[in-house]
Amino acid sequence: MSTHHLLRKQVVTEMKKRRLIFFTVVILGFLYLSISLLFGDAGLFRYMELTRTKRNLQLQITELSRQNEQIREQIRLLKEDPFYREKLAREEFGLAKPDEYIFQYER
């Protein structure tokens, strides 16, 4: 019975070692996957960074579209509205008609 008991003890020890190895491999695999999902090229932090970049680019696109629309409106007014052209010439370039005087005040 002594050899049977020793054999049983050896089998139990081997099973404990196998379980320990299995759980160690599972835990290491889980840690690797967790780190990859958080910090990898396609990880959570990279996703959050790309989302912020996308939002900023969309805001820039919206602002540029608004500016483009303002410029288009100015071009249209310059082409079609003689009063706008005159106003712009007076305000931006300080031009006057031949019989006018311009008084400029310093601020």
Backbone as CSV, one residue per row, in Angstrom:
resi,resn,N_x,N_y,N_z,CA_x,CA_y,CA_z,C_x,C_y,C_z
1,MET,0.800,-1.168,0.000,0.000,0.000,0.000,0.864,1.261,0.000
2,SER,1.967,1.153,0.471,2.881,2.267,0.546,3.258,2.752,-0.858
3,THR,3.515,1.806,-1.778,3.848,2.205,-3.148,2.627,2.805,-3.841
4,HIS,1.456,2.248,-3.528,0.223,2.791,-4.100,0.000,4.223,-3.600
5,HIS,0.265,4.449,-2.346,0.107,5.765,-1.758,1.128,6.744,-2.355
6,LEU,2.350,6.312,-2.546,3.381,7.153,-3.153,3.041,7.474,-4.611
7,LEU,2.548,6.480,-5.316,2.155,6.685,-6.708,1.000,7.684,-6.799
8,ARG,0.035,7.540,-5.926,-1.102,8.459,-5.896,-0.635,9.872,-5.571
9,LYS,0.268,9.985,-4.618,0.807,11.284,-4.235,1.559,11.923,-5.413
10,GLN,2.304,11.112,-6.145,3.052,11.608,-7.303,2.088,12.085,-8.404
11,VAL,0.993,11.346,-8.627,-0.003,11.721,-9.626,-0.673,13.035,-9.224
12,VAL,-1.022,13.171,-7.951,-1.651,14.401,-7.469,-0.695,15.575,-7.631
13,THR,0.577,15.385,-7.344,1.572,16.440,-7.496,1.708,16.840,-8.962
14,GLU,1.730,15.871,-9.858,1.817,16.159,-11.291,0.585,16.933,-11.764
15,MET,-0.571,16.575,-11.284,-1.798,17.289,-11.677,-1.780,18.728,-11.171
16,LYS,-1.261,18.933,-9.954,-1.154,20.287,-9.419,-0.191,21.120,-10.254
17,LYS,0.916,20.519,-10.677,1.888,21.224,-11.517,1.259,21.594,-12.854
18,ARG,0.521,20.658,-13.435,-0.127,20.919,-14.727,-1.164,22.047,-14.603
19,ARG,-1.935,21.998,-13.515,-2.924,23.057,-13.287,-2.238,24.407,-13.101
20,LEU,-1.148,24.418,-12.350,-0.398,25.642,-12.129,0.143,26.191,-13.457
21,ILE,0.698,25.310,-14.271,1.201,25.720,-15.573,0.057,26.238,-16.446
22,PHE,-1.070,25.525,-16.456,-2.222,25.944,-17.257,-2.718,27.329,-16.833
23,PHE,-2.917,27.520,-15.533,-3.414,28.812,-15.057,-2.388,29.927,-15.278
24,THR,-1.114,29.612,-15.189,-0.071,30.600,-15.455,-0.119,31.032,-16.918
25,VAL,-0.259,30.068,-17.819,-0.353,30.384,-19.248,-1.625,31.194,-19.528
26,VAL,-2.728,30.820,-18.918,-3.988,31.549,-19.115,-3.852,32.983,-18.602
27,ILE,-3.287,33.165,-17.440,-3.134,34.510,-16.867,-2.182,35.348,-17.714
28,LEU,-1.069,34.762,-18.149,-0.135,35.499,-19.004,-0.788,35.878,-20.339
29,GLY,-1.559,34.964,-20.897,-2.274,35.263,-22.134,-3.284,36.382,-21.942
30,PHE,-3.998,36.326,-20.840,-4.965,37.381,-20.526,-4.266,38.728,-20.353
31,LEU,-3.140,38.739,-19.646,-2.377,39.980,-19.469,-1.895,40.527,-20.813
32,TYR,-1.388,39.642,-21.671,-0.918,40.069,-22.991,-2.062,40.672,-23.809
33,LEU,-3.205,39.999,-23.817,-4.361,40.515,-24.569,-4.847,41.845,-23.994
34,SER,-4.863,41.955,-22.687,-5.303,43.202,-22.055,-4.383,44.356,-22.419
35,ILE,-3.090,44.131,-22.342,-2.128,45.183,-22.680,-2.242,45.538,-24.157
36,SER,-2.410,44.539,-25.014,-2.552,44.805,-26.453,-3.818,45.612,-26.741
37,LEU,-4.907,45.273,-26.067,-6.158,45.990,-26.292,-6.103,47.426,-25.786
38,LEU,-5.289,47.682,-24.785,-5.180,49.039,-24.259,-4.132,49.869,-24.987
39,PHE,-2.949,49.299,-25.203,-1.823,50.096,-25.667,-1.355,49.777,-27.075
40,GLY,-1.913,48.792,-27.734,-1.455,48.390,-29.066,-1.815,49.397,-30.140
41,ASP,-1.389,49.121,-31.369,-1.679,49.999,-32.505,-3.177,50.143,-32.754
42,ALA,-3.925,49.119,-32.436,-5.381,49.182,-32.597,-6.056,49.156,-31.230
43,GLY,-5.355,49.647,-30.212,-5.852,49.600,-28.845,-6.792,50.743,-28.505
44,LEU,-7.266,50.696,-27.287,-8.244,51.670,-26.812,-7.666,53.084,-26.793
45,PHE,-6.447,53.245,-26.297,-5.863,54.578,-26.228,-5.629,55.160,-27.629
46,ARG,-5.207,54.340,-28.560,-5.016,54.788,-29.947,-6.367,55.189,-30.547
47,TYR,-7.410,54.407,-30.250,-8.756,54.711,-30.739,-9.224,56.061,-30.195
48,MET,-8.998,56.304,-28.900,-9.409,57.567,-28.301,-8.645,58.734,-28.920
49,GLU,-7.356,58.548,-29.173,-6.542,59.592,-29.809,-7.056,59.886,-31.219
50,LEU,-7.356,58.838,-31.978,-7.864,59.027,-33.341,-9.242,59.687,-33.337
51,THR,-10.054,59.372,-32.353,-11.376,59.990,-32.238,-11.246,61.485,-31.974
52,ARG,-10.310,61.860,-31.081,-10.062,63.280,-30.821,-9.562,63.992,-32.080
53,THR,-8.652,63.350,-32.784,-8.115,63.936,-34.015,-9.227,64.124,-35.044
54,LYS,-10.084,63.134,-35.171,-11.199,63.218,-36.122,-12.129,64.371,-35.759
55,ARG,-12.435,64.515,-34.473,-13.324,65.592,-34.031,-12.694,66.961,-34.330
56,ASN,-11.390,67.095,-34.056,-10.702,68.356,-34.342,-10.690,68.665,-35.834
57,LEU,-10.458,67.652,-36.655,-10.457,67.849,-38.105,-11.842,68.238,-38.608
58,GLN,-12.879,67.641,-38.032,-14.238,67.998,-38.439,-14.546,69.448,-38.078
59,LEU,-14.068,69.893,-36.910,-14.262,71.290,-36.525,-13.517,72.224,-37.481
60,GLN,-12.307,71.840,-37.869,-11.548,72.646,-38.818,-12.244,72.701,-40.171
61,ILE,-12.781,71.579,-40.609,-13.508,71.543,-41.887,-14.731,72.455,-41.830
62,THR,-15.444,72.420,-40.724,-16.620,73.270,-40.567,-16.224,74.744,-40.608
63,GLU,-15.149,75.096,-39.901,-14.691,76.482,-39.891,-14.230,76.924,-41.283
64,LEU,-13.483,76.077,-41.973,-13.026,76.414,-43.318,-14.200,76.541,-44.295
65,SER,-15.200,75.702,-44.138,-16.394,75.806,-44.995,-17.100,77.136,-44.766
66,ARG,-17.179,77.547,-43.499,-17.799,78.833,-43.172,-16.993,79.977,-43.785
67,GLN,-15.679,79.916,-43.667,-14.826,80.950,-44.257,-14.952,80.972,-45.784
68,ASN,-15.006,79.789,-46.400,-15.180,79.715,-47.855,-16.493,80.365,-48.279
69,GLU,-17.530,80.140,-47.510,-18.830,80.726,-47.842,-18.772,82.243,-47.733
70,GLN,-18.080,82.755,-46.711,-17.935,84.212,-46.576,-17.153,84.786,-47.759
71,ILE,-16.096,84.111,-48.155,-15.290,84.583,-49.284,-16.100,84.533,-50.577
72,ARG,-16.873,83.474,-50.762,-17.734,83.399,-51.957,-18.731,84.561,-51.990
73,GLU,-19.279,84.879,-50.818,-20.233,85.985,-50.739,-19.537,87.309,-51.058
74,GLN,-18.328,87.503,-50.558,-17.582,88.729,-50.877,-17.280,88.817,-52.368
75,ILE,-16.895,87.709,-52.967,-16.629,87.689,-54.412,-17.887,88.023,-55.193
76,ARG,-18.995,87.441,-54.775,-20.270,87.725,-55.452,-20.613,89.202,-55.338
77,LEU,-20.442,89.767,-54.131,-20.742,91.188,-53.947,-19.800,92.064,-54.761
78,LEU,-18.534,91.713,-54.832,-17.582,92.489,-55.631,-17.958,92.463,-57.113
79,LYS,-18.450,91.339,-57.570,-18.825,91.228,-58.986,-20.126,91.945,-59.292
80,GLU,-21.096,91.905,-58.370,-22.457,92.331,-58.681,-22.880,93.657,-58.053
81,ASP,-22.286,94.055,-56.936,-22.789,95.206,-56.189,-21.809,96.378,-56.266
82,PRO,-22.127,97.401,-57.030,-21.208,98.538,-57.133,-21.060,99.303,-55.813
83,PHE,-22.097,99.321,-54.995,-22.019,100.010,-53.705,-21.043,99.302,-52.763
84,TYR,-21.029,97.990,-52.822,-20.082,97.224,-51.998,-18.646,97.492,-52.452
85,ARG,-18.437,97.548,-53.762,-17.093,97.856,-54.286,-16.636,99.234,-53.816
86,GLU,-17.534,100.196,-53.886,-17.188,101.552,-53.451,-16.880,101.578,-51.956
87,LYS,-17.703,100.927,-51.175,-17.496,100.869,-49.728,-16.143,100.238,-49.409
88,LEU,-15.825,99.148,-50.079,-14.555,98.465,-49.845,-13.378,99.341,-50.259
89,ALA,-13.496,100.024,-51.374,-12.425,100.905,-51.838,-12.209,102.050,-50.852
90,ARG,-13.271,102.577,-50.306,-13.151,103.676,-49.341,-12.564,103.193,-48.014
91,GLU,-13.080,102.097,-47.490,-12.673,101.647,-46.156,-11.296,100.968,-46.157
92,GLU,-11.062,100.099,-47.092,-9.828,99.313,-47.080,-8.641,100.064,-47.683
93,PHE,-8.887,100.850,-48.723,-7.785,101.461,-49.458,-7.727,102.980,-49.314
94,GLY,-8.706,103.560,-48.638,-8.694,104.998,-48.420,-8.898,105.813,-49.689
95,LEU,-9.580,105.255,-50.641,-9.819,105.955,-51.902,-11.010,106.904,-51.771
96,ALA,-11.006,107.935,-52.601,-12.105,108.902,-52.584,-12.413,109.314,-54.012
97,LYS,-13.578,109.908,-54.168,-13.951,110.451,-55.471,-13.129,111.718,-55.696
98,PRO,-13.032,112.181,-56.944,-12.174,113.354,-57.235,-12.503,114.600,-56.416
99,ASP,-13.745,114.841,-56.063,-14.098,116.066,-55.359,-14.294,115.859,-53.850
100,GLU,-13.784,114.772,-53.297,-13.955,114.479,-51.875,-12.630,114.590,-51.139
101,TYR,-12.749,114.879,-49.852,-11.587,114.883,-48.963,-11.775,113.790,-47.923
102,ILE,-10.667,113.174,-47.523,-10.729,112.099,-46.526,-10.045,112.593,-45.257
103,PHE,-10.745,112.476,-44.166,-10.184,112.822,-42.864,-9.995,111.513,-42.087
104,GLN,-8.775,111.273,-41.676,-8.484,110.048,-40.908,-8.064,110.452,-39.515
105,TYR,-8.623,109.795,-38.542,-8.317,110.080,-37.142,-7.545,108.909,-36.555
106,GLU,-6.525,109.235,-35.787,-5.756,108.174,-35.124,-6.468,107.797,-33.834
107,ARG,-6.405,106.549,-33.513,-7.062,106.067,-32.282,-6.065,105.833,-31.211
